[in-house]
Amino acid sequence: MRVNRRPAPRLAFSYVHILPTRLGLLVVAVAVALIGCSSSSSSSSAASPSSDIAPPRQSDHVPAVPNLGPRSFTEPGPFAVGVTTRSLPGDHAPVEVWYPAAPASVTGKPRATYDVQDLLPVALKKLFPPGFQGGVYQTDAYRGIEVAAGRFPLVAFIHGYSGFRNQSTFLTTHLASWGFVVAAPELLDNDLTAVLSATKASGSGADIAEVSATISLLGRLNSASSSPFAGHVDMSRVAAIGHSLGGAVSEGAATADPAVTTFIGMAGATVGSFGQASTGPGSTVPDKPGLLMVGTTDRVADPAGIAKAYDAMTEPKRLVTLAGYGHLVFADICQIGTSQGGLVGLAAGAHLTLPGELKKLATDGCYAPDRPVTTGWPLIRQTVTAQLRHVFGFDRSAAGLAGLSAAFPHLVAVEATSPSAGD
């Protein structure tokens, strides 16, 4: 294993200390709701993709990339991006699905938006002035367009505690532009509405079941001749990726669901880190390729805990730490409501004052001295896209993952991979 490492600061707060405090989380979630809801040398290449994943077939249409390198995926891919909302059977949880589309299909069409106020309980909605639009966020996707010709891998995206299915469109739409179908379920036990309503969570098992139900839903849509996704989803290549709590859920899904062939945790993991369970999926290290990412100034998910989780993972594995970024670099949230002054302005508009410590936790990564989240997005897009393509076998070379420190000067604190090329 070869590691490039700069020391991370010792942090006072960790995810495990925050989660048990229901009242505190409720206030933090309200704050999040109001923001929009409310140099080192390069590391070596990653290991070869898992032998359990079949080579790409002629029917797979993930774009080929000549001259593959560590900045090949920072910009959108060749596909336009469509989006549609489906629902799971049983609990009717909404599932947002982003997918590749032909560029010509979006001509003259408006980009899709989401409004996090739609996710708030009625009592909170009443706090905002009539016609308030501060929670509207424009994405890089379009509704009402056809799926592109071809067959594409499936990525299940899992949001964080008090989050929502649309929370990371900067990444989900990007993956779709590079030839992935991305499906994000609303975790009804841990989403924004559940937290603001003080609904008791059922535990990680329910969240993992929601992810498996989402994968099954896309499998049915792929098989149904009347579905717009018929024949377009490669169900042999399925990834689970998530942010914060969703990172832990993605890991659990990789253990519990044989359909999941790889996982990515962004600022969230359980193995060897956040109070690993003694039984169930949280007690087992997934025997599948994995990637963990975290920011060095994250005060919610302790970077030292993420490094410990990486040490406990099975090979092949990868860790990338972003220098100077906080918890919310992996979400859209810091970019919502900026015209109203961000969190402080939106909270003032709703006549709410946030306690200093809770305000800091609810906006972790949104303000200086943390680096602006948008400057970290190209690195996240590159790393996640390259990792998925490499593990799925579309890029046999790991050139898209090698040399991130040199490609993103001063933004990468740690590059670690095991086994490394030539080991």
Summary of the structure (lengths in Angstrom):
residues: 423
radius of gyration: 20.0
end to end distance: 7.8
largest distance: 62.3
contacts: 1583
relative contact order: 0.20
helix: 33%
strand: 19%
